[in-house]
Amino acid sequence: MNRIGLRKEEKAFETRVPVVPDHVKLLQSKYDIDFVLEPSDQRAFSEDEYDIDVQSLRGSGVSIVMGIKEMPLDIFEKDVVYIFFSHTVKGQPKNMPMLKKIMDVGATLIDYEKVVNEKGRRLIFFGNWAGMAGISNTFRILGKRLEIMGIRPNPFSKMKPTLEIRELNELKEEFRLLGNRIKEQGLPDKLMPFVIGFAGYGNVSRGAQEIFDILPHKTINPEELPHLTPEPNLIYKCIFKEEHMVEPKDPSTKFDLQDYYKYGKTKYIGVFHKHVPYLTVLMNCIYWSDKYPRLLTLDFIRNHWHNDNRKLQIIGDISCDIRGAIEFTVQCTSPDKPAFTYIIDEDRAELGIEGEGPVIMAVDNLPCELPRESSTSFSETLLDFIPALASTDFTVPYSKLDLPRELKDAVIVYRGQLTREFQYLEQYLSKEDN
């Protein structure tokens, strides 16, 4: 039976855990799995709550190390299995040294992000919690930006920072209070009709919508955007799917979702920009890679921003891909300083909400703002997989590795070698060497 270590997190504000104390106790009693806790002073759960051995993991003989975010280079050891969000599958330059180190020492890497069902849907995720925290940050920042624009009072300006809320019930109460202010004060004339657009409909979007739906609102289709009438006491909600974001390059063909997934920008062009003139707030909740057209480009925002009739005030870029779907998301932000202004004429970010350009909320670890509940939810998604991890022999050749299909497909590196599915990462490692 493998001994499992729960690693400390070192990124600022990161207090989440992969397995919560109650689930550790359950797994111990039901499967006799031995857990070790690495000392940490920034967990959302105390060492007393865990009531297990506390010791440094490096050199401990622990064979599986579970964490949340990227790990420093000096912790990796030969024959140890590491499970975390590695953020390597797109060849992210900042994480290639970490991937190379894992390979060099002869360790194994399993990435939560690649644990999917037969339809490719993720089974282990924090996405819904990112959506909840992201929309809270976005609306509060909107209130502050409107104050700078001289729109006072406005119902958004009294919202608490999400970091001060911490629990889901309190967050929902904050939105109930916001909804009351919208009903009583109305929305600023300049913002009406007030439209919030949700790009995407997966876990992230559903989480954001769960919180948003507390507010007085009406759901519309993208086709209705040009025909809305101002409603001072409600927000229009519009959800955008792939067919609203792109269209075939060949005008004689119709949009086909599977065809789009297969060919991406080879056969499709982005058309999301046509919806933007009607949006006050955009929540970007889509998974993006360079295979697909961007949601919004630099060229678009430069032209759009100088339009006197523009409405867009803020983008909640929950997906937070640098220079990705939102090309002018040029940096990530932190929970205590969650937004930057993209300075249009200088192609740079100015931390805060002042300056000539759109405001971008781009916190890259949003679920840490609701740490106990998001950790508990995440831990529940892991429960069915941990017994298999604990009982697997990770010394056998990969072809004989007896893991559930979902976990085996998520093995990026096995005993120092990229698995077949992820050998494309060699091209990014070669760039690192050069």
C-alpha positions as CSV (number, residue, x, y, z in Angstrom):
1,M,0.0,0.0,0.0
2,N,1.4,3.4,-1.0
3,R,1.9,6.0,1.6
4,I,0.3,9.3,0.5
5,G,1.7,12.7,1.4
6,L,-0.4,15.9,1.4
7,R,1.9,18.7,0.3
8,K,1.9,22.2,1.6
9,E,1.1,25.0,-0.8
10,E,3.5,27.9,-1.1
11,K,1.8,30.4,-3.4
12,A,0.4,33.5,-1.7
13,F,-3.2,33.1,-0.6
14,E,-3.3,29.4,-1.6
15,T,-4.8,27.7,1.4
16,R,-6.7,24.9,-0.4
17,V,-6.0,21.2,0.2
18,P,-6.5,18.2,-2.1
19,V,-8.0,15.9,0.6
20,V,-9.9,17.4,3.6
21,P,-9.6,16.0,7.1
22,D,-13.0,14.2,7.1
23,H,-12.1,12.3,3.9
24,V,-8.7,11.4,5.2
25,K,-10.3,9.8,8.2
26,L,-12.8,8.0,6.0
27,L,-10.1,6.6,3.7
28,Q,-8.0,5.5,6.7
29,S,-10.8,3.7,8.3
30,K,-12.3,2.1,5.2
31,Y,-9.1,1.3,3.2
32,D,-6.3,1.5,5.8
33,I,-4.5,4.2,3.7
34,D,-1.6,5.9,5.5
35,F,-1.5,9.7,5.1
36,V,1.3,12.1,6.0
37,L,0.8,15.9,6.3
38,E,3.6,18.3,5.4
39,P,3.9,21.2,7.9
40,S,2.3,24.4,6.7
41,D,1.1,27.6,8.3
42,Q,-1.3,28.6,5.5
43,R,-3.8,25.8,5.2
44,A,-7.5,26.4,5.5
45,F,-7.6,23.3,7.7
46,S,-5.4,22.9,10.8
47,E,-3.0,20.1,11.6
48,D,-5.2,19.2,14.6
49,E,-8.2,18.7,12.3
50,Y,-6.2,16.1,10.3
51,D,-4.8,14.3,13.3
52,I,-2.2,12.4,11.2
53,D,1.6,12.3,11.1
54,V,3.1,15.7,10.3
55,Q,6.6,15.7,8.7
56,S,8.5,17.0,5.7
57,L,7.7,14.9,2.6
58,R,11.1,15.0,0.9
59,G,13.2,12.0,2.0
60,S,10.2,10.6,4.0
61,G,9.6,7.5,1.9
62,V,6.2,8.7,0.9
63,S,5.5,7.3,-2.6
64,I,2.6,9.6,-3.7
65,V,2.5,13.3,-3.1
66,M,-0.7,15.2,-3.6
67,G,-1.0,18.9,-3.9
68,I,-2.9,21.7,-5.7
69,K,-0.6,24.1,-7.6
70,E,2.8,23.9,-9.2
71,M,5.6,22.6,-7.1
72,P,9.2,23.9,-6.7
73,L,12.0,22.2,-8.5
74,D,13.9,21.0,-5.4
75,I,11.1,18.8,-4.1
76,F,11.0,16.2,-6.8
77,E,12.4,12.7,-6.1
78,K,13.1,9.6,-8.1
79,D,10.2,7.0,-8.2
80,V,7.8,9.3,-6.4
81,V,4.3,10.0,-8.0
82,Y,3.2,13.7,-7.9
83,I,-0.4,14.6,-8.5
84,F,-1.3,18.3,-8.9
85,F,-2.4,20.9,-11.5
86,S,0.9,21.2,-13.4
87,H,-0.2,23.6,-16.0
88,T,2.1,22.0,-18.6
89,V,-0.2,20.5,-21.2
90,K,-0.2,23.6,-23.3
91,G,3.6,23.8,-23.1
92,Q,3.4,26.8,-20.8
93,P,7.0,28.2,-20.8
94,K,7.1,29.1,-17.1
95,N,6.4,25.4,-16.2
96,M,8.7,23.7,-18.6
97,P,11.7,23.7,-16.1
98,M,9.4,21.9,-13.6
99,L,8.4,19.3,-16.2
100,K,12.0,18.8,-17.2
101,K,13.0,18.3,-13.6
102,I,10.3,15.7,-13.0
103,M,11.7,13.8,-16.0
104,D,15.3,14.3,-15.0
105,V,14.9,12.8,-11.6
106,G,12.8,9.9,-12.8
107,A,9.5,10.8,-11.1
108,T,5.9,10.4,-12.2
109,L,3.4,13.2,-12.9
110,I,-0.4,12.8,-12.9
111,D,-2.4,16.0,-13.7
112,Y,-5.9,16.5,-12.3
113,E,-6.8,18.5,-15.4
114,K,-6.5,15.4,-17.6
115,V,-8.7,13.1,-15.5
116,V,-11.7,13.1,-17.8
117,N,-14.6,10.8,-18.7
118,E,-15.2,9.1,-22.1
119,K,-16.7,12.4,-23.4
120,G,-13.6,14.4,-22.4
121,R,-15.3,16.2,-19.4
122,R,-13.2,16.8,-16.4
123,L,-13.9,14.7,-13.3
124,I,-11.7,16.5,-10.8
125,F,-12.0,20.3,-10.8
126,F,-12.4,23.5,-8.9
127,G,-14.0,25.3,-11.9
128,N,-17.4,26.1,-10.3
129,W,-15.7,27.7,-7.3
130,A,-13.6,29.8,-9.6
131,G,-16.7,31.0,-11.3
132,M,-18.3,31.9,-7.9
133,A,-15.3,33.9,-6.7
134,G,-14.7,35.4,-10.1
135,I,-18.1,37.0,-10.6
136,S,-18.0,38.3,-7.0
137,N,-14.6,40.0,-7.7
138,T,-15.8,41.3,-11.1
139,F,-18.9,43.0,-9.9
140,R,-17.1,44.6,-6.9
141,I,-14.4,45.9,-9.2
142,L,-17.1,47.2,-11.6
143,G,-18.5,49.3,-8.7
144,K,-15.1,50.8,-8.0
145,R,-14.5,51.6,-11.7
146,L,-17.9,53.3,-11.9
147,E,-17.1,55.4,-8.9
148,I,-14.0,56.6,-10.7
149,M,-16.1,57.4,-13.7
150,G,-18.3,59.6,-11.5
151,I,-21.3,57.1,-11.4
152,R,-22.2,57.5,-7.7
153,P,-24.0,55.9,-6.0
154,N,-24.1,52.6,-7.8
155,P,-25.3,49.3,-6.4
156,F,-22.0,47.5,-6.9
157,S,-19.7,49.8,-4.9
158,K,-20.7,48.5,-1.5
159,M,-19.7,44.9,-2.2
160,K,-17.2,43.2,0.1
161,P,-13.9,41.8,-1.2
162,T,-14.4,38.1,-1.7
163,L,-11.3,37.5,0.4
164,E,-13.3,38.9,3.4
165,I,-16.2,36.6,2.7
166,R,-14.6,33.2,2.6
167,E,-17.9,31.1,2.9
168,L,-20.5,30.3,0.3
169,N,-23.5,31.3,2.3
170,E,-22.0,34.7,3.1
171,L,-21.2,35.2,-0.6
172,K,-24.8,34.4,-1.5
173,E,-26.0,36.8,1.1
174,E,-23.7,39.5,-0.4
175,F,-25.5,38.9,-3.7
176,R,-28.9,39.0,-2.1
177,L,-28.0,42.4,-0.7
178,L,-26.7,43.5,-4.1
179,G,-30.0,42.4,-5.7
180,N,-31.9,44.5,-3.2
181,R,-29.9,47.5,-4.0
182,I,-30.5,47.0,-7.7
183,K,-34.2,46.8,-7.1
184,E,-34.2,49.9,-4.8
185,Q,-31.7,52.1,-6.5
186,G,-31.9,50.9,-10.1
187,L,-28.9,50.6,-12.4
188,P,-27.0,53.6,-13.8
189,D,-28.6,55.0,-16.9
190,K,-25.3,54.9,-18.7
191,L,-25.2,51.1,-18.4
192,M,-28.7,50.3,-19.6
193,P,-29.7,47.9,-20.9
194,F,-27.2,46.2,-18.6
195,V,-26.0,43.0,-20.1
196,I,-23.7,40.4,-18.7
197,G,-22.3,37.9,-21.1
198,F,-21.1,34.4,-20.1
199,A,-18.7,33.0,-22.7
200,G,-19.0,29.2,-22.1
201,Y,-21.3,26.9,-20.3
202,G,-19.1,24.4,-18.4
203,N,-18.2,24.2,-14.7
204,V,-16.7,27.6,-14.5
205,S,-19.7,29.3,-16.1
206,R,-22.2,27.3,-14.1
207,G,-20.5,28.4,-10.9
208,A,-20.6,32.0,-11.9
209,Q,-24.2,31.7,-13.0
210,E,-25.2,30.1,-9.7
211,I,-24.2,33.2,-7.8
212,F,-25.4,35.7,-10.5
213,D,-28.9,34.1,-10.7
214,I,-29.5,35.5,-7.2
215,L,-29.8,38.9,-8.8
216,P,-32.9,40.2,-10.5
217,H,-32.3,39.2,-14.1
218,K,-33.8,38.0,-17.4
219,T,-32.1,35.4,-19.6
220,I,-31.9,36.2,-23.3
221,N,-30.4,34.7,-26.5
222,P,-27.5,36.3,-28.3
223,E,-29.9,37.0,-31.2
224,E,-31.9,39.3,-29.0
225,L,-29.1,41.6,-28.0
226,P,-29.7,44.3,-30.6
227,H,-33.4,44.6,-29.6
228,L,-33.3,45.0,-25.8
229,T,-35.1,47.8,-24.0
230,P,-33.6,49.4,-20.9
231,E,-34.8,47.8,-17.6
232,P,-33.5,49.9,-14.7
233,N,-34.1,47.2,-12.1
234,L,-32.8,44.0,-13.8
235,I,-29.7,42.7,-15.6
236,Y,-29.9,40.8,-18.9
237,K,-28.0,37.5,-18.9
238,C,-26.7,36.1,-22.1
239,I,-24.9,32.8,-22.5
240,F,-22.6,32.3,-25.5
241,K,-21.9,28.8,-26.9
242,E,-19.4,27.9,-29.6
243,E,-21.8,28.6,-32.4
244,H,-22.1,32.2,-31.2
245,M,-18.3,32.7,-31.0
246,V,-17.1,31.3,-34.3
247,E,-18.4,30.6,-37.8
248,P,-17.1,28.6,-40.8
249,K,-14.7,30.3,-43.1
250,D,-16.6,28.8,-46.0
251,P,-20.0,30.7,-46.0
252,S,-21.6,27.8,-47.8
253,T,-21.2,25.4,-44.8
254,K,-23.0,25.3,-41.5
255,F,-21.4,25.3,-38.0
256,D,-20.8,21.8,-36.7
257,L,-19.5,21.4,-33.1
258,Q,-17.4,18.3,-33.6
259,D,-16.0,19.7,-36.8
260,Y,-15.0,22.8,-34.9
261,Y,-13.3,20.8,-32.2
262,K,-11.4,18.8,-34.8
263,Y,-10.3,21.7,-37.1
264,G,-10.4,24.8,-34.9
265,K,-9.2,28.0,-36.6
266,T,-8.1,26.0,-39.7
267,K,-11.8,26.1,-40.8
268,Y,-13.4,28.6,-38.4
269,I,-13.0,32.3,-37.7
270,G,-13.9,34.2,-34.5
271,V,-17.0,36.4,-34.6
272,F,-17.6,37.1,-30.9
273,H,-16.6,40.7,-31.5
274,K,-20.0,41.4,-33.0
275,H,-21.7,40.8,-29.6
276,V,-19.4,43.0,-27.6
277,P,-21.1,46.4,-28.3
278,Y,-24.1,45.2,-26.4
279,L,-22.2,43.9,-23.3
280,T,-21.5,45.8,-20.1
281,V,-19.7,42.9,-18.4
282,L,-18.1,39.8,-20.0
283,M,-17.3,36.7,-18.0
284,N,-14.7,34.6,-19.9
285,C,-15.3,31.0,-18.8
286,I,-14.0,29.0,-21.8
287,Y,-11.2,26.6,-22.2
288,W,-8.9,27.9,-24.9
289,S,-5.8,26.8,-26.8
290,D,-4.0,28.2,-29.8
291,K,-5.9,25.7,-31.9
292,Y,-9.0,27.9,-31.7
293,P,-9.7,31.5,-32.6
294,R,-9.4,34.1,-29.8
295,L,-12.5,35.4,-28.2
296,L,-11.3,39.0,-28.3
297,T,-8.1,40.3,-30.1
298,L,-5.9,43.3,-29.5
299,D,-6.9,44.8,-32.8
300,F,-10.5,44.6,-31.8
301,I,-10.2,46.2,-28.4
302,R,-8.0,49.0,-29.8
303,N,-10.7,50.0,-32.3
304,H,-13.7,49.3,-30.0
305,W,-12.3,51.3,-27.1
306,H,-12.4,54.5,-29.1
307,N,-16.0,54.1,-30.0
308,D,-18.0,56.7,-28.2
309,N,-21.0,54.4,-27.8
310,R,-19.1,51.5,-26.3
311,K,-20.6,49.8,-23.2
312,L,-18.0,47.3,-22.1
313,Q,-16.6,48.2,-18.7
314,I,-14.9,45.1,-17.3
315,I,-13.9,41.6,-18.3
316,G,-13.9,38.8,-15.7
317,D,-11.3,36.6,-17.3
318,I,-11.8,33.6,-15.0
319,S,-9.9,31.3,-17.5
320,C,-6.9,33.6,-17.3
321,D,-4.9,32.4,-20.2
322,I,-2.1,35.0,-20.7
323,R,-2.4,36.4,-24.3
324,G,-5.0,33.7,-24.8
325,A,-8.7,33.9,-25.5
326,I,-8.6,37.5,-24.3
327,E,-5.5,38.6,-26.1
328,F,-5.1,41.7,-23.8
329,T,-5.0,39.6,-20.6
330,V,-1.3,40.3,-20.4
331,Q,-0.8,39.2,-16.8
332,C,-2.4,37.4,-13.9
333,T,-3.5,39.2,-10.7
334,S,-3.7,38.1,-7.0
335,P,-6.8,37.9,-4.7
336,D,-5.7,41.1,-2.8
337,K,-5.2,43.1,-6.0
338,P,-7.5,41.3,-8.5
339,A,-7.6,43.6,-11.4
340,F,-5.5,45.6,-13.9
341,T,-6.3,48.1,-16.6
342,Y,-5.1,47.3,-20.0
343,I,-3.6,50.6,-21.2
344,I,-4.8,50.6,-24.8
345,D,-2.2,52.9,-26.4
346,E,0.8,51.3,-24.6
347,D,0.0,47.6,-24.7
348,R,0.6,47.1,-21.1
349,A,-1.1,46.4,-17.8
350,E,-1.5,49.0,-15.0
351,L,-2.4,47.3,-11.7
352,G,-5.7,48.7,-10.5
353,I,-8.8,50.2,-12.1
354,E,-7.6,53.6,-13.4
355,G,-6.4,54.4,-16.9
356,E,-7.5,54.5,-20.5
357,G,-8.6,50.9,-21.3
358,P,-10.7,48.0,-20.2
359,V,-10.5,46.6,-16.7
360,I,-9.5,42.9,-16.5
361,M,-10.1,40.7,-13.5
362,A,-7.5,38.0,-13.9
363,V,-6.9,36.1,-10.7
364,D,-5.4,32.7,-11.6
365,N,-6.3,30.9,-8.3
366,L,-9.8,32.1,-7.6
367,P,-11.1,29.1,-5.7
368,C,-8.6,29.9,-2.9
369,E,-10.9,32.7,-1.9
370,L,-13.5,30.1,-0.8
371,P,-10.9,27.6,0.5
372,R,-12.7,25.3,2.9
373,E,-15.8,24.7,0.8
374,S,-13.9,24.5,-2.5
375,S,-11.4,22.0,-1.0
376,T,-14.3,19.9,0.4
377,S,-15.9,19.8,-3.0
378,F,-12.6,18.9,-4.8
379,S,-11.8,16.2,-2.2
380,E,-15.2,14.6,-2.9
381,T,-14.3,14.3,-6.6
382,L,-11.1,12.5,-5.6
383,L,-12.6,10.0,-3.2
384,D,-13.2,7.3,-5.7
385,F,-9.7,7.5,-7.1
386,I,-7.5,7.5,-4.0
387,P,-8.0,3.8,-3.1
388,A,-6.8,2.9,-6.6
389,L,-3.8,5.2,-6.3
390,A,-2.9,3.8,-2.9
391,S,-2.9,0.2,-4.1
392,T,-1.2,0.6,-7.5
393,D,2.3,-0.6,-8.2
394,F,4.1,2.3,-9.8
395,T,7.3,0.3,-10.4
396,V,6.0,-1.8,-13.3
397,P,6.3,-0.7,-17.0
398,Y,3.6,1.8,-18.1
399,S,2.0,-0.8,-20.3
400,K,1.3,-2.9,-17.2
401,L,0.3,0.0,-15.0
402,D,-3.0,-1.1,-13.4
403,L,-4.9,2.2,-12.9
404,P,-8.4,3.2,-13.7
405,R,-8.5,4.4,-17.3
406,E,-9.3,8.0,-16.2
407,L,-6.1,8.2,-14.0
408,K,-3.9,6.3,-16.4
409,D,-4.8,8.8,-19.2
410,A,-3.8,11.6,-16.9
411,V,-0.2,10.3,-16.5
412,I,2.0,12.9,-18.3
413,V,5.3,11.6,-17.2
414,Y,5.9,8.0,-16.0
415,R,9.2,7.2,-14.3
416,G,11.0,10.1,-16.1
417,Q,9.5,9.5,-19.6
418,L,6.7,11.4,-21.3
419,T,3.8,9.0,-22.0
420,R,2.7,8.6,-25.6
421,E,-0.2,11.0,-25.4
422,F,2.0,13.8,-24.1
423,Q,5.1,13.3,-26.2
424,Y,4.2,16.5,-28.1
425,L,5.6,18.4,-25.1
426,E,9.1,17.5,-26.3
427,Q,9.0,20.5,-28.6
428,Y,8.4,22.8,-25.7
429,L,11.2,21.2,-23.6
430,S,13.5,21.6,-26.6
431,K,12.8,25.4,-26.6
432,E,13.6,25.4,-22.9
433,D,17.0,23.8,-23.6
434,N,17.8,26.4,-26.3
